[in-house]
Amino acid sequence: MGHNEMDEPRSTNPLTYGLVDNHPTITAVYKEQLLNEKSIGSTRIQSYS
């Protein structure tokens, strides 16, 4: 089931967009990875936010 350009995609495909909306941003994922690898400290990483 698709949608045309005038439809709100969250209405026509709520399950998929619900997953997307609840997924962390790539920035949050990358920050977590850097912290877990101890590549950067938490003080330093906050300065980039």
Contacts in CASP RR format, 6 or more apart in sequence:
PFRMAT RR
TARGET T0000
AUTHOR 0000-0000-0000
METHOD contacts of the structure
MODEL  1
MGHNEMDEPRSTNPLTYGLVDNHPTITAVYKEQLLNEKSIGSTRIQSYS
1 12 0 8 1.000
1 13 0 8 1.000
2 12 0 8 1.000
2 13 0 8 1.000
3 9 0 8 1.000
3 11 0 8 1.000
3 12 0 8 1.000
3 13 0 8 1.000
9 17 0 8 1.000
10 17 0 8 1.000
10 18 0 8 1.000
10 21 0 8 1.000
24 32 0 8 1.000
31 45 0 8 1.000
34 40 0 8 1.000
34 41 0 8 1.000
34 45 0 8 1.000
35 41 0 8 1.000
35 42 0 8 1.000
35 45 0 8 1.000
END
